[in-house]
Amino acid sequence: MSRAAQGLRAWLLQRFTAIYLAAYLIVVITIIFRTEAFTYQEWRSGLSGPWMSVSTTLFALALLLHVWVGIRDVLIDYIHAVWLRLLFMAGTALVLLGSLLWVMRAITLAAMGTG
């Protein structure tokens, strides 16, 4: 794949994830403001529903993809030593993977009604 095609793919991915992130946040903020007393119990019960847990999981994936594309592009543009760029990319990937696992654990525990 050419560099131009890779750049276009990253640009499109950044835009599509931004659209999903904005739409999700609008829906969640609307739900929070339309609920009289939004408590932890209401949050947990809402998250235990299949639509909310799936959309929240997709939100986490979209957010991490959005972050990855942005940081990767900055690293490619500004760190010219290949070994150092790869080191930073590997560190970023590990942090993002750990974040994804933590979010998945939180969603699973909320959906199961524990935690």
Biopython code that builds the backbone (N, CA, C, O; Angstrom):
import numpy as np
from Bio.PDB.StructureBuilder import StructureBuilder

atoms = [
    (1, "MET", "N", (0.855, -1.179, 0.000)),
    (1, "MET", "CA", (0.000, 0.000, 0.000)),
    (1, "MET", "C", (0.898, 1.238, 0.000)),
    (1, "MET", "O", (1.896, 1.292, 0.719)),
    (2, "SER", "N", (0.542, 2.202, -0.791)),
    (2, "SER", "CA", (1.349, 3.414, -0.893)),
    (2, "SER", "C", (1.206, 4.277, 0.361)),
    (2, "SER", "O", (0.257, 4.126, 1.131)),
    (3, "ARG", "N", (2.159, 5.174, 0.548)),
    (3, "ARG", "CA", (2.098, 6.073, 1.708)),
    (3, "ARG", "C", (0.871, 6.970, 1.650)),
    (3, "ARG", "O", (0.289, 7.293, 2.685)),
    (4, "ALA", "N", (0.476, 7.375, 0.449)),
    (4, "ALA", "CA", (-0.711, 8.227, 0.314)),
    (4, "ALA", "C", (-1.962, 7.474, 0.742)),
    (4, "ALA", "O", (-2.833, 8.038, 1.404)),
    (5, "ALA", "N", (-2.055, 6.198, 0.367)),
    (5, "ALA", "CA", (-3.219, 5.394, 0.762)),
    (5, "ALA", "C", (-3.228, 5.165, 2.265)),
    (5, "ALA", "O", (-4.292, 5.177, 2.885)),
    (6, "GLN", "N", (-2.050, 4.957, 2.862)),
    (6, "GLN", "CA", (-1.983, 4.790, 4.315)),
    (6, "GLN", "C", (-2.394, 6.075, 5.019)),
    (6, "GLN", "O", (-3.088, 6.032, 6.035)),
    (7, "GLY", "N", (-1.974, 7.205, 4.491)),
    (7, "GLY", "CA", (-2.353, 8.487, 5.083)),
    (7, "GLY", "C", (-3.843, 8.740, 4.979)),
    (7, "GLY", "O", (-4.457, 9.260, 5.911)),
    (8, "LEU", "N", (-4.429, 8.373, 3.844)),
    (8, "LEU", "CA", (-5.869, 8.534, 3.667)),
    (8, "LEU", "C", (-6.623, 7.616, 4.619)),
    (8, "LEU", "O", (-7.630, 8.013, 5.206)),
    (9, "ARG", "N", (-6.137, 6.395, 4.770)),
    (9, "ARG", "CA", (-6.791, 5.451, 5.684)),
    (9, "ARG", "C", (-6.749, 5.972, 7.118)),
    (9, "ARG", "O", (-7.750, 5.902, 7.831)),
    (10, "ALA", "N", (-5.612, 6.488, 7.541)),
    (10, "ALA", "CA", (-5.495, 7.044, 8.896)),
    (10, "ALA", "C", (-6.404, 8.258, 9.062)),
    (10, "ALA", "O", (-7.038, 8.423, 10.103)),
    (11, "TRP", "N", (-6.468, 9.100, 8.045)),
    (11, "TRP", "CA", (-7.316, 10.292, 8.092)),
    (11, "TRP", "C", (-8.784, 9.899, 8.209)),
    (11, "TRP", "O", (-9.515, 10.463, 9.022)),
    (12, "LEU", "N", (-9.219, 8.928, 7.395)),
    (12, "LEU", "CA", (-10.609, 8.467, 7.449)),
    (12, "LEU", "C", (-10.930, 7.818, 8.794)),
    (12, "LEU", "O", (-11.990, 8.062, 9.372)),
    (13, "LEU", "N", (-10.015, 6.995, 9.284)),
    (13, "LEU", "CA", (-10.230, 6.339, 10.575)),
    (13, "LEU", "C", (-10.365, 7.374, 11.683)),
    (13, "LEU", "O", (-11.213, 7.234, 12.565)),
    (14, "GLN", "N", (-9.543, 8.400, 11.644)),
    (14, "GLN", "CA", (-9.608, 9.475, 12.637)),
    (14, "GLN", "C", (-10.964, 10.178, 12.581)),
    (14, "GLN", "O", (-11.549, 10.484, 13.620)),
    (15, "ARG", "N", (-11.462, 10.433, 11.378)),
    (15, "ARG", "CA", (-12.748, 11.128, 11.230)),
    (15, "ARG", "C", (-13.919, 10.258, 11.664)),
    (15, "ARG", "O", (-14.818, 10.735, 12.357)),
    (16, "PHE", "N", (-13.922, 8.978, 11.263)),
    (16, "PHE", "CA", (-15.035, 8.090, 11.627)),
    (16, "PHE", "C", (-15.088, 7.843, 13.132)),
    (16, "PHE", "O", (-16.168, 7.817, 13.722)),
    (17, "THR", "N", (-13.927, 7.661, 13.748)),
    (17, "THR", "CA", (-13.938, 7.467, 15.200)),
    (17, "THR", "C", (-14.388, 8.742, 15.907)),
    (17, "THR", "O", (-15.085, 8.672, 16.919)),
    (18, "ALA", "N", (-14.000, 9.897, 15.390)),
    (18, "ALA", "CA", (-14.434, 11.166, 16.001)),
    (18, "ALA", "C", (-15.948, 11.318, 15.921)),
    (18, "ALA", "O", (-16.573, 11.794, 16.869)),
    (19, "ILE", "N", (-16.538, 10.922, 14.811)),
    (19, "ILE", "CA", (-17.997, 11.007, 14.664)),
    (19, "ILE", "C", (-18.684, 10.092, 15.669)),
    (19, "ILE", "O", (-19.655, 10.495, 16.309)),
    (20, "TYR", "N", (-18.187, 8.856, 15.817)),
    (20, "TYR", "CA", (-18.798, 7.933, 16.777)),
    (20, "TYR", "C", (-18.627, 8.445, 18.210)),
    (20, "TYR", "O", (-19.564, 8.387, 19.007)),
    (21, "LEU", "N", (-17.441, 8.943, 18.534)),
    (21, "LEU", "CA", (-17.195, 9.461, 19.882)),
    (21, "LEU", "C", (-18.137, 10.614, 20.203)),
    (21, "LEU", "O", (-18.699, 10.673, 21.296)),
    (22, "ALA", "N", (-18.309, 11.523, 19.263)),
    (22, "ALA", "CA", (-19.199, 12.668, 19.487)),
    (22, "ALA", "C", (-20.647, 12.214, 19.645)),
    (22, "ALA", "O", (-21.355, 12.696, 20.528)),
    (23, "ALA", "N", (-21.089, 11.290, 18.797)),
    (23, "ALA", "CA", (-22.473, 10.804, 18.878)),
    (23, "ALA", "C", (-22.723, 10.095, 20.204)),
    (23, "ALA", "O", (-23.756, 10.310, 20.838)),
    (24, "TYR", "N", (-21.793, 9.258, 20.623)),
    (24, "TYR", "CA", (-21.939, 8.537, 21.889)),
    (24, "TYR", "C", (-22.011, 9.523, 23.056)),
    (24, "TYR", "O", (-22.869, 9.396, 23.930)),
    (25, "LEU", "N", (-21.114, 10.497, 23.064)),
    (25, "LEU", "CA", (-21.104, 11.468, 24.161)),
    (25, "LEU", "C", (-22.384, 12.287, 24.208)),
    (25, "LEU", "O", (-22.890, 12.584, 25.290)),
    (26, "ILE", "N", (-22.909, 12.654, 23.052)),
    (26, "ILE", "CA", (-24.180, 13.393, 23.023)),
    (26, "ILE", "C", (-25.295, 12.551, 23.628)),
    (26, "ILE", "O", (-26.089, 13.056, 24.422)),
    (27, "VAL", "N", (-25.362, 11.275, 23.262)),
    (27, "VAL", "CA", (-26.405, 10.387, 23.799)),
    (27, "VAL", "C", (-26.248, 10.222, 25.306)),
    (27, "VAL", "O", (-27.226, 10.343, 26.044)),
    (28, "VAL", "N", (-25.040, 9.948, 25.769)),
    (28, "VAL", "CA", (-24.818, 9.715, 27.204)),
    (28, "VAL", "C", (-25.082, 10.983, 28.015)),
    (28, "VAL", "O", (-25.703, 10.916, 29.076)),
    (29, "ILE", "N", (-24.625, 12.122, 27.534)),
    (29, "ILE", "CA", (-24.873, 13.377, 28.254)),
    (29, "ILE", "C", (-26.364, 13.680, 28.297)),
    (29, "ILE", "O", (-26.872, 14.160, 29.310)),
    (30, "THR", "N", (-27.064, 13.404, 27.210)),
    (30, "THR", "CA", (-28.518, 13.596, 27.192)),
    (30, "THR", "C", (-29.196, 12.690, 28.212)),
    (30, "THR", "O", (-30.090, 13.132, 28.934)),
    (31, "ILE", "N", (-28.783, 11.435, 28.277)),
    (31, "ILE", "CA", (-29.351, 10.500, 29.258)),
    (31, "ILE", "C", (-29.096, 10.995, 30.675)),
    (31, "ILE", "O", (-29.994, 10.961, 31.517)),
    (32, "ILE", "N", (-27.889, 11.449, 30.942)),
    (32, "ILE", "CA", (-27.544, 11.914, 32.288)),
    (32, "ILE", "C", (-28.385, 13.129, 32.679)),
    (32, "ILE", "O", (-28.894, 13.195, 33.797)),
    (33, "PHE", "N", (-28.533, 14.087, 31.767)),
    (33, "PHE", "CA", (-29.290, 15.295, 32.102)),
    (33, "PHE", "C", (-30.796, 15.076, 32.141)),
    (33, "PHE", "O", (-31.507, 15.846, 32.785)),
    (34, "ARG", "N", (-31.296, 14.053, 31.473)),
    (34, "ARG", "CA", (-32.730, 13.785, 31.489)),
    (34, "ARG", "C", (-33.133, 12.918, 32.676)),
    (34, "ARG", "O", (-34.323, 12.761, 32.951)),
    (35, "THR", "N", (-32.164, 12.357, 33.376)),
    (35, "THR", "CA", (-32.443, 11.551, 34.554)),
    (35, "THR", "C", (-32.384, 12.468, 35.769)),
    (35, "THR", "O", (-31.450, 13.257, 35.916)),
    (36, "GLU", "N", (-33.384, 12.360, 36.638)),
    (36, "GLU", "CA", (-33.449, 13.271, 37.794)),
    (36, "GLU", "C", (-32.234, 13.142, 38.699)),
    (36, "GLU", "O", (-31.524, 14.119, 38.938)),
    (37, "ALA", "N", (-32.001, 11.960, 39.193)),
    (37, "ALA", "CA", (-30.857, 11.739, 40.080)),
    (37, "ALA", "C", (-30.045, 10.588, 39.501)),
    (37, "ALA", "O", (-30.348, 9.418, 39.738)),
    (38, "PHE", "N", (-29.020, 10.929, 38.745)),
    (38, "PHE", "CA", (-28.208, 9.902, 38.090)),
    (38, "PHE", "C", (-27.204, 9.357, 39.093)),
    (38, "PHE", "O", (-26.193, 9.997, 39.382)),
    (39, "THR", "N", (-27.487, 8.175, 39.622)),
    (39, "THR", "CA", (-26.648, 7.572, 40.652)),
    (39, "THR", "C", (-25.785, 6.465, 40.056)),
    (39, "THR", "O", (-25.931, 6.089, 38.892)),
    (40, "TYR", "N", (-24.897, 5.965, 40.879)),
    (40, "TYR", "CA", (-24.051, 4.851, 40.470)),
    (40, "TYR", "C", (-24.895, 3.637, 40.130)),
    (40, "TYR", "O", (-24.602, 2.933, 39.164)),
    (41, "GLN", "N", (-25.938, 3.381, 40.908)),
    (41, "GLN", "CA", (-26.803, 2.224, 40.649)),
    (41, "GLN", "C", (-27.492, 2.351, 39.291)),
    (41, "GLN", "O", (-27.607, 1.362, 38.567)),
    (42, "GLU", "N", (-27.947, 3.545, 38.938)),
    (42, "GLU", "CA", (-28.576, 3.745, 37.630)),
    (42, "GLU", "C", (-27.567, 3.572, 36.505)),
    (42, "GLU", "O", (-27.885, 3.006, 35.459)),
    (43, "TRP", "N", (-26.364, 4.055, 36.719)),
    (43, "TRP", "CA", (-25.319, 3.879, 35.717)),
    (43, "TRP", "C", (-25.052, 2.396, 35.493)),
    (43, "TRP", "O", (-24.954, 1.938, 34.354)),
    (44, "ARG", "N", (-24.934, 1.646, 36.592)),
    (44, "ARG", "CA", (-24.665, 0.213, 36.488)),
    (44, "ARG", "C", (-25.806, -0.536, 35.824)),
    (44, "ARG", "O", (-25.572, -1.409, 34.988)),
    (45, "SER", "N", (-27.041, -0.202, 36.188)),
    (45, "SER", "CA", (-28.171, -0.898, 35.578)),
    (45, "SER", "C", (-28.285, -0.543, 34.094)),
    (45, "SER", "O", (-28.648, -1.393, 33.281)),
    (46, "GLY", "N", (-27.983, 0.689, 33.741)),
    (46, "GLY", "CA", (-27.993, 1.061, 32.327)),
    (46, "GLY", "C", (-26.915, 0.356, 31.540)),
    (46, "GLY", "O", (-27.124, -0.031, 30.390)),
    (47, "LEU", "N", (-25.762, 0.189, 32.158)),
    (47, "LEU", "CA", (-24.648, -0.472, 31.492)),
    (47, "LEU", "C", (-24.861, -1.973, 31.369)),
    (47, "LEU", "O", (-24.235, -2.619, 30.529)),
    (48, "SER", "N", (-25.734, -2.534, 32.194)),
    (48, "SER", "CA", (-25.971, -3.974, 32.119)),
    (48, "SER", "C", (-26.838, -4.343, 30.919)),
    (48, "SER", "O", (-26.897, -5.514, 30.543)),
    (49, "GLY", "N", (-27.512, -3.369, 30.312)),
    (49, "GLY", "CA", (-28.286, -3.637, 29.104)),
    (49, "GLY", "C", (-27.372, -3.893, 27.921)),
    (49, "GLY", "O", (-26.290, -3.310, 27.839)),
    (50, "PRO", "N", (-27.789, -4.760, 26.999)),
    (50, "PRO", "CA", (-26.895, -5.115, 25.885)),
    (50, "PRO", "C", (-26.555, -3.940, 24.967)),
    (50, "PRO", "O", (-25.421, -3.848, 24.497)),
    (51, "TRP", "N", (-27.496, -3.047, 24.699)),
    (51, "TRP", "CA", (-27.215, -1.936, 23.792)),
    (51, "TRP", "C", (-26.185, -0.984, 24.384)),
    (51, "TRP", "O", (-25.273, -0.532, 23.693)),
    (52, "MET", "N", (-26.337, -0.688, 25.653)),
    (52, "MET", "CA", (-25.416, 0.266, 26.280)),
    (52, "MET", "C", (-24.032, -0.348, 26.474)),
    (52, "MET", "O", (-23.022, 0.327, 26.274)),
    (53, "SER", "N", (-23.980, -1.621, 26.863)),
    (53, "SER", "CA", (-22.663, -2.233, 27.064)),
    (53, "SER", "C", (-21.920, -2.383, 25.734)),
    (53, "SER", "O", (-20.707, -2.180, 25.678)),
    (54, "VAL", "N", (-22.638, -2.736, 24.666)),
    (54, "VAL", "CA", (-21.993, -2.849, 23.352)),
    (54, "VAL", "C", (-21.560, -1.473, 22.848)),
    (54, "VAL", "O", (-20.450, -1.322, 22.337)),
    (55, "SER", "N", (-22.428, -0.470, 22.989)),
    (55, "SER", "CA", (-22.059, 0.866, 22.506)),
    (55, "SER", "C", (-20.916, 1.458, 23.331)),
    (55, "SER", "O", (-20.089, 2.199, 22.798)),
    (56, "THR", "N", (-20.863, 1.139, 24.621)),
    (56, "THR", "CA", (-19.756, 1.613, 25.457)),
    (56, "THR", "C", (-18.458, 0.909, 25.084)),
    (56, "THR", "O", (-17.395, 1.528, 25.068)),
    (57, "THR", "N", (-18.542, -0.376, 24.785)),
    (57, "THR", "CA", (-17.361, -1.106, 24.325)),
    (57, "THR", "C", (-16.867, -0.527, 23.002)),
    (57, "THR", "O", (-15.666, -0.332, 22.816)),
    (58, "LEU", "N", (-17.789, -0.255, 22.088)),
    (58, "LEU", "CA", (-17.406, 0.368, 20.817)),
    (58, "LEU", "C", (-16.821, 1.759, 21.035)),
    (58, "LEU", "O", (-15.908, 2.172, 20.319)),
    (59, "PHE", "N", (-17.348, 2.485, 22.026)),
    (59, "PHE", "CA", (-16.804, 3.799, 22.365)),
    (59, "PHE", "C", (-15.349, 3.662, 22.819)),
    (59, "PHE", "O", (-14.482, 4.421, 22.386)),
    (60, "ALA", "N", (-15.093, 2.687, 23.693)),
    (60, "ALA", "CA", (-13.724, 2.490, 24.179)),
    (60, "ALA", "C", (-12.792, 2.118, 23.031)),
    (60, "ALA", "O", (-11.678, 2.634, 22.942)),
    (61, "LEU", "N", (-13.239, 1.231, 22.159)),
    (61, "LEU", "CA", (-12.415, 0.844, 21.010)),
    (61, "LEU", "C", (-12.170, 2.033, 20.080)),
    (61, "LEU", "O", (-11.052, 2.240, 19.609)),
    (62, "ALA", "N", (-13.218, 2.811, 19.819)),
    (62, "ALA", "CA", (-13.070, 3.980, 18.944)),
    (62, "ALA", "C", (-12.126, 5.005, 19.563)),
    (62, "ALA", "O", (-11.306, 5.604, 18.867)),
    (63, "LEU", "N", (-12.245, 5.202, 20.871)),
    (63, "LEU", "CA", (-11.373, 6.159, 21.549)),
    (63, "LEU", "C", (-9.912, 5.717, 21.471)),
    (63, "LEU", "O", (-9.030, 6.525, 21.178)),
    (64, "LEU", "N", (-9.662, 4.447, 21.731)),
    (64, "LEU", "CA", (-8.289, 3.956, 21.692)),
    (64, "LEU", "C", (-7.731, 3.979, 20.268)),
    (64, "LEU", "O", (-6.556, 4.289, 20.073)),
    (65, "LEU", "N", (-8.550, 3.659, 19.283)),
    (65, "LEU", "CA", (-8.111, 3.759, 17.886)),
    (65, "LEU", "C", (-7.803, 5.208, 17.516)),
    (65, "LEU", "O", (-6.808, 5.491, 16.849)),
    (66, "HIS", "N", (-8.653, 6.107, 17.948)),
    (66, "HIS", "CA", (-8.474, 7.534, 17.681)),
    (66, "HIS", "C", (-7.157, 8.025, 18.295)),
    (66, "HIS", "O", (-6.388, 8.743, 17.655)),
    (67, "VAL", "N", (-6.920, 7.629, 19.527)),
    (67, "VAL", "CA", (-5.677, 8.009, 20.215)),
    (67, "VAL", "C", (-4.472, 7.401, 19.504)),
    (67, "VAL", "O", (-3.464, 8.076, 19.294)),
    (68, "TRP", "N", (-4.578, 6.116, 19.134)),
    (68, "TRP", "CA", (-3.456, 5.441, 18.481)),
    (68, "TRP", "C", (-3.079, 6.142, 17.173)),
    (68, "TRP", "O", (-1.902, 6.406, 16.930)),
    (69, "VAL", "N", (-4.059, 6.439, 16.343)),
    (69, "VAL", "CA", (-3.773, 7.080, 15.055)),
    (69, "VAL", "C", (-3.135, 8.448, 15.280)),
    (69, "VAL", "O", (-2.171, 8.800, 14.600)),
    (70, "GLY", "N", (-3.658, 9.213, 16.218)),
    (70, "GLY", "CA", (-3.105, 10.537, 16.482)),
    (70, "GLY", "C", (-1.681, 10.488, 17.003)),
    (70, "GLY", "O", (-0.810, 11.205, 16.511)),
    (71, "ILE", "N", (-1.443, 9.646, 17.995)),
    (71, "ILE", "CA", (-0.091, 9.557, 18.566)),
    (71, "ILE", "C", (0.884, 8.964, 17.555)),
    (71, "ILE", "O", (2.022, 9.421, 17.448)),
    (72, "ARG", "N", (0.445, 7.950, 16.815)),
    (72, "ARG", "CA", (1.303, 7.332, 15.806)),
    (72, "ARG", "C", (1.735, 8.364, 14.760)),
    (72, "ARG", "O", (2.903, 8.408, 14.373)),
    (73, "ASP", "N", (0.799, 9.185, 14.308)),
    (73, "ASP", "CA", (1.146, 10.202, 13.309)),
    (73, "ASP", "C", (2.127, 11.230, 13.862)),
    (73, "ASP", "O", (3.049, 11.649, 13.162)),
    (74, "VAL", "N", (1.933, 11.634, 15.110)),
    (74, "VAL", "CA", (2.865, 12.581, 15.729)),
    (74, "VAL", "C", (4.250, 11.946, 15.857)),
    (74, "VAL", "O", (5.256, 12.592, 15.566)),
    (75, "LEU", "N", (4.304, 10.690, 16.290)),
    (75, "LEU", "CA", (5.597, 10.013, 16.428)),
    (75, "LEU", "C", (6.290, 9.861, 15.076)),
    (75, "LEU", "O", (7.499, 10.069, 14.970)),
    (76, "ILE", "N", (5.533, 9.501, 14.049)),
    (76, "ILE", "CA", (6.121, 9.354, 12.714)),
    (76, "ILE", "C", (6.653, 10.694, 12.210)),
    (76, "ILE", "O", (7.718, 10.748, 11.596)),
    (77, "ASP", "N", (5.926, 11.757, 12.463)),
    (77, "ASP", "CA", (6.326, 13.074, 11.959)),
    (77, "ASP", "C", (7.503, 13.683, 12.716)),
    (77, "ASP", "O", (8.321, 14.380, 12.115)),
    (78, "TYR", "N", (7.605, 13.434, 14.024)),
    (78, "TYR", "CA", (8.563, 14.190, 14.826)),
    (78, "TYR", "C", (9.700, 13.384, 15.434)),
    (78, "TYR", "O", (10.661, 13.977, 15.925)),
    (79, "ILE", "N", (9.634, 12.077, 15.422)),
    (79, "ILE", "CA", (10.758, 11.274, 15.926)),
    (79, "ILE", "C", (11.372, 10.558, 14.730)),
    (79, "ILE", "O", (10.771, 9.643, 14.166)),
    (80, "HIS", "N", (12.557, 10.978, 14.354)),
    (80, "HIS", "CA", (13.163, 10.493, 13.120)),
    (80, "HIS", "C", (14.013, 9.247, 13.323)),
    (80, "HIS", "O", (14.207, 8.483, 12.377)),
    (81, "ALA", "N", (14.521, 9.021, 14.514)),
    (81, "ALA", "CA", (15.285, 7.803, 14.774)),
    (81, "ALA", "C", (14.303, 6.630, 14.848)),
    (81, "ALA", "O", (13.417, 6.600, 15.702)),
    (82, "VAL", "N", (14.476, 5.675, 13.948)),
    (82, "VAL", "CA", (13.513, 4.581, 13.828)),
    (82, "VAL", "C", (13.418, 3.787, 15.126)),
    (82, "VAL", "O", (12.316, 3.438, 15.550)),
    (83, "TRP", "N", (14.545, 3.497, 15.763)),
    (83, "TRP", "CA", (14.514, 2.687, 16.980)),
    (83, "TRP", "C", (13.769, 3.400, 18.099)),
    (83, "TRP", "O", (13.045, 2.765, 18.866)),
    (84, "LEU", "N", (13.940, 4.712, 18.197)),
    (84, "LEU", "CA", (13.260, 5.483, 19.236)),
    (84, "LEU", "C", (11.760, 5.582, 18.937)),
    (84, "LEU", "O", (10.931, 5.488, 19.842)),
    (85, "ARG", "N", (11.425, 5.772, 17.668)),
    (85, "ARG", "CA", (10.016, 5.822, 17.264)),
    (85, "ARG", "C", (9.326, 4.493, 17.584)),
    (85, "ARG", "O", (8.217, 4.479, 18.118)),
    (86, "LEU", "N", (9.982, 3.385, 17.257)),
    (86, "LEU", "CA", (9.406, 2.067, 17.547)),
    (86, "LEU", "C", (9.265, 1.836, 19.045)),
    (86, "LEU", "O", (8.300, 1.216, 19.493)),
    (87, "LEU", "N", (10.221, 2.332, 19.817)),
    (87, "LEU", "CA", (10.142, 2.205, 21.272)),
    (87, "LEU", "C", (8.928, 2.957, 21.814)),
    (87, "LEU", "O", (8.173, 2.423, 22.627)),
    (88, "PHE", "N", (8.744, 4.190, 21.365)),
    (88, "PHE", "CA", (7.583, 4.969, 21.803)),
    (88, "PHE", "C", (6.271, 4.351, 21.322)),
    (88, "PHE", "O", (5.278, 4.351, 22.048)),
    (89, "MET", "N", (6.270, 3.827, 20.103)),
    (89, "MET", "CA", (5.055, 3.188, 19.587)),
    (89, "MET", "C", (4.714, 1.932, 20.384)),
    (89, "MET", "O", (3.546, 1.678, 20.678)),
    (90, "ALA", "N", (5.726, 1.151, 20.730)),
    (90, "ALA", "CA", (5.483, -0.053, 21.522)),
    (90, "ALA", "C", (4.964, 0.316, 22.911)),
    (90, "ALA", "O", (4.040, -0.320, 23.419)),
    (91, "GLY", "N", (5.554, 1.338, 23.520)),
    (91, "GLY", "CA", (5.075, 1.788, 24.827)),
    (91, "GLY", "C", (3.648, 2.292, 24.769)),
    (91, "GLY", "O", (2.839, 1.994, 25.648)),
    (92, "THR", "N", (3.339, 3.056, 23.732)),
    (92, "THR", "CA", (1.973, 3.556, 23.555)),
    (92, "THR", "C", (1.003, 2.403, 23.352)),
    (92, "THR", "O", (-0.084, 2.393, 23.929)),
    (93, "ALA", "N", (1.392, 1.433, 22.535)),
    (93, "ALA", "CA", (0.526, 0.277, 22.283)),
    (93, "ALA", "C", (0.266, -0.500, 23.570)),
    (93, "ALA", "O", (-0.856, -0.947, 23.806)),
    (94, "LEU", "N", (1.289, -0.663, 24.399)),
    (94, "LEU", "CA", (1.106, -1.378, 25.672)),
    (94, "LEU", "C", (0.164, -0.626, 26.606)),
    (94, "LEU", "O", (-0.699, -1.234, 27.239)),
    (95, "VAL", "N", (0.325, 0.680, 26.694)),
    (95, "VAL", "CA", (-0.560, 1.483, 27.550)),
    (95, "VAL", "C", (-1.997, 1.410, 27.047)),
    (95, "VAL", "O", (-2.923, 1.257, 27.843)),
    (96, "LEU", "N", (-2.192, 1.516, 25.740)),
    (96, "LEU", "CA", (-3.541, 1.459, 25.176)),
    (96, "LEU", "C", (-4.156, 0.075, 25.343)),
    (96, "LEU", "O", (-5.351, -0.039, 25.614)),
    (97, "LEU", "N", (-3.363, -0.970, 25.186)),
    (97, "LEU", "CA", (-3.873, -2.327, 25.396)),
    (97, "LEU", "C", (-4.272, -2.530, 26.852)),
    (97, "LEU", "O", (-5.318, -3.113, 27.134)),
    (98, "GLY", "N", (-3.449, -2.055, 27.775)),
    (98, "GLY", "CA", (-3.801, -2.131, 29.193)),
    (98, "GLY", "C", (-5.070, -1.361, 29.501)),
    (98, "GLY", "O", (-5.899, -1.814, 30.289)),
    (99, "SER", "N", (-5.225, -0.200, 28.884)),
    (99, "SER", "CA", (-6.444, 0.594, 29.076)),
    (99, "SER", "C", (-7.663, -0.143, 28.546)),
    (99, "SER", "O", (-8.720, -0.138, 29.178)),
    (100, "LEU", "N", (-7.522, -0.775, 27.387)),
    (100, "LEU", "CA", (-8.637, -1.534, 26.816)),
    (100, "LEU", "C", (-9.032, -2.688, 27.728)),
    (100, "LEU", "O", (-10.219, -2.922, 27.954)),
    (101, "LEU", "N", (-8.054, -3.405, 28.250)),
    (101, "LEU", "CA", (-8.360, -4.518, 29.156)),
    (101, "LEU", "C", (-9.054, -4.025, 30.419)),
    (101, "LEU", "O", (-9.981, -4.671, 30.907)),
    (102, "TRP", "N", (-8.616, -2.892, 30.953)),
    (102, "TRP", "CA", (-9.235, -2.329, 32.154)),
    (102, "TRP", "C", (-10.679, -1.923, 31.884)),
    (102, "TRP", "O", (-11.561, -2.188, 32.701)),
    (103, "VAL", "N", (-10.926, -1.279, 30.740)),
    (103, "VAL", "CA", (-12.289, -0.869, 30.378)),
    (103, "VAL", "C", (-13.170, -2.091, 30.181)),
    (103, "VAL", "O", (-14.310, -2.116, 30.645)),
    (104, "MET", "N", (-12.654, -3.105, 29.496)),
    (104, "MET", "CA", (-13.442, -4.321, 29.271)),
    (104, "MET", "C", (-13.789, -4.991, 30.597)),
    (104, "MET", "O", (-14.895, -5.509, 30.757)),
    (105, "ARG", "N", (-12.866, -4.987, 31.537)),
    (105, "ARG", "CA", (-13.135, -5.563, 32.859)),
    (105, "ARG", "C", (-14.229, -4.773, 33.568)),
    (105, "ARG", "O", (-15.134, -5.360, 34.161)),
    (106, "ALA", "N", (-14.151, -3.453, 33.512)),
    (106, "ALA", "CA", (-15.161, -2.614, 34.169)),
    (106, "ALA", "C", (-16.537, -2.819, 33.550)),
    (106, "ALA", "O", (-17.532, -2.904, 34.270)),
    (107, "ILE", "N", (-16.605, -2.900, 32.232)),
    (107, "ILE", "CA", (-17.893, -3.110, 31.562)),
    (107, "ILE", "C", (-18.450, -4.486, 31.894)),
    (107, "ILE", "O", (-19.647, -4.630, 32.146)),
    (108, "THR", "N", (-17.594, -5.493, 31.895)),
    (108, "THR", "CA", (-18.039, -6.852, 32.216)),
    (108, "THR", "C", (-18.548, -6.932, 33.645)),
    (108, "THR", "O", (-19.596, -7.528, 33.892)),
    (109, "LEU", "N", (-17.828, -6.344, 34.586)),
    (109, "LEU", "CA", (-18.272, -6.369, 35.982)),
    (109, "LEU", "C", (-19.583, -5.618, 36.157)),
    (109, "LEU", "O", (-20.451, -6.062, 36.908)),
    (110, "ALA", "N", (-19.740, -4.494, 35.479)),
    (110, "ALA", "CA", (-20.993, -3.738, 35.582)),
    (110, "ALA", "C", (-22.143, -4.517, 34.960)),
    (110, "ALA", "O", (-23.254, -4.516, 35.491)),
    (111, "ALA", "N", (-21.885, -5.181, 33.841)),
    (111, "ALA", "CA", (-22.938, -5.947, 33.171)),
    (111, "ALA", "C", (-23.350, -7.164, 33.996)),
    (111, "ALA", "O", (-24.510, -7.573, 33.967)),
    (112, "MET", "N", (-22.399, -7.739, 34.731)),
    (112, "MET", "CA", (-22.706, -8.905, 35.561)),
    (112, "MET", "C", (-23.319, -8.500, 36.891)),
    (112, "MET", "O", (-23.835, -9.346, 37.622)),
    (113, "GLY", "N", (-23.266, -7.222, 37.206)),
    (113, "GLY", "CA", (-23.842, -6.755, 38.461)),
    (113, "GLY", "C", (-22.929, -6.933, 39.655)),
    (113, "GLY", "O", (-23.393, -6.912, 40.795)),
    (114, "THR", "N", (-21.633, -7.110, 39.417)),
    (114, "THR", "CA", (-20.674, -7.217, 40.516)),
    (114, "THR", "C", (-19.753, -6.018, 40.464)),
    (114, "THR", "O", (-19.731, -5.275, 39.482)),
    (115, "GLY", "N", (-18.999, -5.836, 41.521)),
    (115, "GLY", "CA", (-18.010, -4.748, 41.525)),
    (115, "GLY", "C", (-18.561, -3.521, 41.971)),
    (115, "GLY", "O", (-17.856, -2.514, 42.031)),
]
sb = StructureBuilder()
sb.init_structure("model")
sb.init_model(0)
sb.init_chain("A")
sb.init_seg("    ")
for serial, (resi, resn, name, xyz) in enumerate(atoms, 1):
    if name == "N":
        sb.init_residue(resn, " ", resi, " ")
    sb.init_atom(name, np.array(xyz, "f"), 0.0, 1.0, " ", f" {name:<3s}", serial, name[0])
structure = sb.get_structure()
